[in-house]
């Protein structure tokens, strides 16, 4: 099992940057595929980015490509989401998620992940 705690959210203006951090506790962090999701008010939780256990493969939803970067530091049991050129439509609660690694799968739906953090609010003003 792994426990996840997000931090780094806040209120920023359009065009600003934020870096979210997800700290994992428990054993075997480097055996997990890690993902970031977000949920805006009145909308379903959506996949934002994912990273393979070695960090060698990264995946993004189309709307954040070129602006967001997911990375991980397995020595620190941490995954990051660097968010640049933020837009008001990026406003949401951002969640970190983990699933046991399966090389055949790029998990991108909420049901693909077994472990979730509590979320951190990101608000982007225009």
N, C-alpha and C positions, 0 to 999 in steps of 0.2 A: 504494500500500500504506500501511497504518497499523499502528503498533505501540501496544499498550495496556498500561498498568501501573496496577493498582488499589492503593489504600491506604485506611486508615481503619477497618479491621476491629478487633475486639477482644472482650473478655469484659465483658458488662454484665448488669445485673439487669433483670428484667421491668419494663416501664414506662419504662425509660431510652430515650435517643436516641443515634443514631450518624449520622455523615455519611460516606458512602463517596465517594471521589474516583477518577476514572479519567482519567489523563493520556495523551493521544495524541501520538505523534510521527509525522512523515511529512507528506505534502502533502495539502491538500484536505480538512481535517477537516470543514469545513462542507458537504461533499458526501455525508456519511455519515449514515444513520439509526443512532442509538445505542440500545443496549439493555442492560439488566441482567438477568442470570439468577442462579439459585441452585441449589445441589445439596446436599441433606442426605444423610447416610450411608445407603446402601442404597436411595436413590431416584434417579429420573432428574432430569436438569437441567431446570429449569422457568423459563419466562419470568416476570419480575417487573414490569418496566416498560420503556417505550420512548419515544423522543422524536424528532420529525421534525427535519430539519436546521436549520430556522429556530427551533426551540423552540416553534413555534405549535401543535403537536399532541402530546399526551402520552397514554399508554396504560398501564393497570395490570391486573395480575391481580386478581381479585375479593378475594382474601384480604388485600391490602395497601391497597386503596382507602381513602382518608381517613387513612391512617397514613404512607404513603411518598409522597415527592415527587421526581420526576426533573427535572433541569434541566441546562442546558449553557451554557457560556461559549465561544463560537466564537473570541473574541479570545485566549483562553488555551488553546485546544485541550483543553478539559476538560469532562467530564460528571460530574454529582453524583447521589447518591441519598441524600436525607435520610430517615432512618428514625426515626419517633417511636412511642411506645407499643409498644415491642418486646415480643414474646411468645416464650416458649421454642420455639414451633414455627417461629419465624423463624431458628433456628439452622441454619447452612449455610455452605458456601463460596460467596461471591458473585463472579460473573464479569461483566466488562464485555465488550461485543461490538459490532462494527460491520459494516454492510453498505452497499454503494453505494446511494445514495438512489434509490428508485423511487416516485413519487407514487401509484401504483396499489396499493401494497402496505403493509400494516402487519405487518412481520415479527415473528412470535412463536414460532417454533420454532428449535431449534438449527441446523437445516440451512439456515435463511434467512440465517445470518450467516457471513461469510468470515473475520473476524478476531476473535481472543479474547485477553484478558489471562490472567494466570496464576492469578488468583483471590485473594481475601482472606477469611479466616475470621471469621465473626460467630458468637459464642456468647452465648446469652441464658439466664441462670440464673433459676430460679423462686424 
